[in-house]
Amino acid sequence: PDDIGVLQEWAAAGTVGAAVARRARIVLGSADGRGSTALAAELGCSPQTVLTWRERYRAEGLAGLQDAPRPGRPVSVDPAAVVERTLR
């Protein structure tokens, strides 16, 4: 119940990104009692996606809906340099 305001804000606003907004809609829809299949059809994703984010929210709360850091080395390529070299 404490998170509903934040989730509604995330679901409505584009400031958090489309992926986080969809995750917030999944949690809110689940709180309303809608099933995984119905939510998946409504949001244009798979039922497994609904289950994954619902469980991640249950385990980690709001922080669990944010993107996790990706493994591996950060990108070190300069896009402008690639375009410049390609044009040569």
C-alpha positions as CSV (number, residue, x, y, z in Angstrom):
1,P,0.0,0.0,0.0
2,D,2.9,2.4,0.7
3,D,4.2,2.0,-2.8
4,I,1.0,2.6,-4.8
5,G,1.5,6.4,-5.2
6,V,5.1,5.9,-6.6
7,L,3.9,3.1,-8.8
8,Q,1.1,5.2,-10.2
9,E,3.5,8.0,-10.9
10,W,5.9,5.7,-12.6
11,A,3.2,4.1,-14.7
12,A,1.8,7.5,-15.9
13,A,5.1,9.4,-16.4
14,G,7.6,8.8,-19.1
15,T,10.4,10.1,-16.9
16,V,11.4,6.7,-15.6
17,G,11.5,5.1,-19.0
18,A,9.1,2.8,-20.9
19,A,10.4,-0.4,-19.3
20,V,10.0,0.8,-15.7
21,A,6.6,2.2,-16.5
22,R,5.4,-1.2,-17.9
23,R,6.8,-2.9,-14.8
24,A,4.9,-0.5,-12.6
25,R,1.7,-1.2,-14.6
26,I,2.3,-5.0,-14.1
27,V,2.5,-4.5,-10.3
28,L,-0.5,-2.2,-10.2
29,G,-2.5,-4.6,-12.3
30,S,-1.6,-7.5,-10.1
31,A,-2.6,-5.5,-7.0
32,D,-6.0,-5.1,-8.7
33,G,-6.4,-8.8,-9.0
34,R,-5.8,-9.2,-12.7
35,G,-4.2,-12.5,-13.7
36,S,-0.9,-12.9,-15.6
37,T,-2.5,-13.8,-18.9
38,A,-4.9,-10.8,-18.9
39,L,-2.2,-8.4,-17.9
40,A,0.2,-9.8,-20.6
41,A,-2.5,-9.3,-23.3
42,E,-3.3,-5.8,-22.0
43,L,0.4,-4.7,-21.8
44,G,1.7,-6.5,-24.9
45,C,4.1,-8.8,-23.2
46,S,4.3,-12.5,-22.3
47,P,2.7,-14.0,-19.1
48,Q,6.2,-15.0,-18.0
49,T,7.3,-11.4,-18.1
50,V,4.4,-10.5,-15.8
51,L,5.3,-13.3,-13.4
52,T,9.0,-12.3,-13.5
53,W,8.4,-8.6,-12.6
54,R,5.7,-9.4,-10.0
55,E,8.0,-11.8,-8.2
56,R,10.9,-9.3,-8.5
57,Y,8.8,-6.6,-6.9
58,R,7.7,-9.0,-4.2
59,A,11.3,-9.9,-3.4
60,E,13.0,-6.4,-3.8
61,G,10.2,-3.8,-3.7
62,L,10.5,-0.6,-5.8
63,A,14.2,-1.0,-6.3
64,G,13.6,-4.4,-8.0
65,L,11.7,-2.7,-10.8
66,Q,14.7,-0.6,-11.8
67,D,17.2,-1.9,-14.4
68,A,20.0,-4.0,-12.9
69,P,23.6,-3.3,-13.9
70,R,24.7,-5.3,-16.9
71,P,27.8,-7.5,-16.6
72,G,30.8,-6.9,-18.7
73,R,33.0,-4.1,-19.7
74,P,31.4,-0.7,-20.5
75,V,31.2,0.3,-24.1
76,S,34.3,2.2,-25.0
77,V,33.6,3.0,-28.7
78,D,33.0,6.6,-29.7
79,P,30.1,6.6,-32.2
80,A,31.4,9.8,-33.9
81,A,34.8,8.2,-34.5
82,V,33.1,5.1,-36.1
83,V,31.1,7.3,-38.5
84,E,34.2,9.3,-39.3
85,R,36.3,6.2,-40.1
86,T,33.4,4.7,-42.1
87,L,33.2,7.8,-44.3
88,R,36.9,7.7,-45.1
